[in-house]
Structure formats: C-alpha cells, structure tokens
Amino acid sequence: MNAAFHLLANGCSLNEAAEAMAEQHTISRRQAYRYLQEAQHMSSPVAVAEPTIPITLKVPADVALTLRAYAQANDLTIDETLTRAVHALLGKAGGRG
C-alpha cells in the first residue's frame, strides 16, 4: 500500500505505477491496480510497526497486578504499557539509564 501511495504521490500515472509495482514487488498488474485503487483514497502512508524483540521479565506479583490493571484501565496491552514506561524512563534519564 505504501509503495502504491508513494508512486501516486510522486505523480506516476496508474499505468506507470502498476507496471513499476508489478516489476518491483513481483505481483500481477491486476493486484498492483487493486493496491493503487486503495492508495488513491489514502491521505498518508500506512504506519508500519517497528519490529519487536521478545524479552522475559520477572517482576514481583504486586507489580504484575498493578501493571495489568493499569493496562486494562487505559485500554492498552501490557506490551504497550511497558514500552511506554521504558520510553518515559529513558527519556527522563536522557538515554543514559
């Protein structure tokens, strides 16, 4: 989708964009046109999630319960809650930990 969006944003015609996508992404022109049709209705590229690495943490039971309650109350996953907390901690520490 993002490739289709960028081709259209750069002024490529549908024909040129479909040909470029079919070649670059080894898809059929028909599939390229489908992506291009959807991309025409997009106002910006689709956000792509950053790759993650699984880690295991051991925390006291009361911390885990508090973490779960906070995540649920804020409609977040535990992963999202921990990621935000670590970013906030590192931001306050100036990245020095």
N, C-alpha and C positions, 0 to 999 in steps of 0.2 A: 504494500500500500504506500509506504513512504517513497519507494522508488518511483511509483506512478505519480504521486503528488509532486515530487521534485521535477520530474520531466515536464509535467504540465506547467508548473510554476516558472520554469525556465523558458517557456514559450514554444515547446515542441508541439507539433500538431498531433492529433490522435494517431494518425498513421505512423509518423516518425517514432512516437513514444511506444506504440505497440511493437513495432519492429525492434527497437532498442531493448525493450523489456524481454521479448521473446528470446533474443540472442543472449543477452547478459544473464538471464535467470533460467535459461533452458526450460521455458514454458511455451505453450502454444500461443499463437496470436489471439485466439479466441479468449484464453484465460487472461492474457495481457489486457485485452479490451475490457474484460469484466473489472479488473483492478482499476483501470483508467476511469471507467464509468463511476465507480465508487469514489475514487480520488477527486473527481470533479466536484463533489459535494462536501469535501473536507475544507475547513478553514485553516488548518495547520497539520503538520505531520503527526502521526500517531506516536505517543510517548512509548519508548521501548524501555522495559525494565532492565536495570543493571543486573548482571549476573550475580548470583549469590553463592556463598560457600557455607555449607552446613558446619556448625560447631555445637559442641555439647557443653552446657554449663551446669554446675551443681551449685544450687543456692539453698539456703535454709527454707524449710516448709512455709514459714510465715511470709517470706519474701515471695515465694512462688504464688501463694494465695493472694497476696496483695497485687502482684503483677497481673494475674488472671482477672481479678476484679476490676482493676484499672482498665485493662484492655477491653473487657466486655462493656464497661460503662461508657467508654469512648468509641465503641463500635470499631475496634481495631483488633488485629491478630496479635498474639504475643510477639511474633517476629517483628511486626511493625512497631510495637511499643518498645521493644528492646533496641531496635535500630535507631529510633528517635532519641531514646535515652542516651545511647552511646554517642550519637552525633552531638547532642547537647553537652554531654560531659567533655568530649574532646574540644568542642568549641570554647567552653569556659576555660579549659586548660591550655588553650592556644595551640592545640595539636601536640602538646608535649607530654601529655598523660601523666 
